[in-house]
Amino acid sequence: MVSVEENDKGINVTLRLVDTETTQILANTDVYDEDKNDKNINWLMYGLALKMKQQFPMMQGEVIHVSGKGFHVNAGANHGLSIGMKLLVFRK
């Protein structure tokens, strides 16, 4: 969910990522600036994307075992993973 608040002092853009199955807020970040010109809006969006990337880092690994509704990957806590985390997996 994105909300944009603009007033005479500046612009604030808030991005909230919500798990639609549990309604748990997974991330909530925002950016603000007093300069509302188009070039600066693009810079704000870059900053918002960077903040989100920091909260959801990309990692690379391989699925090494599949069982039932779960799977195991060849990465662990040293990659920022923990048991029960939800992952987005891409197939080559």
ZIMOWO-V102414 format. One record per backbone hydrogen bond with DSSP energy under -0.5 kcal/mol. NH is the residue of the N-H (numbers start at 1). CO is the residue of the C=O. E is the energy in kcal/mol with one decimal. If there is no record, write none. Layout:
nh & co & e
NH & CO & E
NH & CO & E
This chain:
nh & co & e
3 & 14 & -2.4
5 & 12 & -3.1
6 & 4 & -0.5
7 & 10 & -2.6
10 & 7 & -0.6
11 & 33 & -2.8
12 & 5 & -2.9
13 & 31 & -2.5
14 & 3 & -2.8
15 & 29 & -3.3
16 & 1 & -3.1
17 & 27 & -2.5
18 & 16 & -0.6
19 & 24 & -2.8
20 & 18 & -0.7
23 & 19 & -2.7
26 & 17 & -2.8
26 & 24 & -0.7
27 & 17 & -1.5
29 & 15 & -2.5
31 & 13 & -2.2
33 & 11 & -1.9
36 & 34 & -0.6
41 & 37 & -2.0
42 & 38 & -1.9
43 & 39 & -1.5
44 & 40 & -2.5
45 & 41 & -2.2
46 & 42 & -1.9
47 & 43 & -2.3
48 & 44 & -2.5
49 & 45 & -2.4
50 & 46 & -2.3
51 & 47 & -2.2
52 & 48 & -2.1
53 & 49 & -2.5
54 & 50 & -1.9
55 & 51 & -1.2
56 & 52 & -1.7
64 & 62 & -0.6
64 & 72 & -2.6
65 & 72 & -1.3
67 & 70 & -2.4
70 & 67 & -2.7
72 & 65 & -2.9
74 & 62 & -1.9
75 & 73 & -0.7
79 & 76 & -2.3
80 & 77 & -1.8
81 & 76 & -1.8
85 & 82 & -1.9
89 & 87 & -0.6
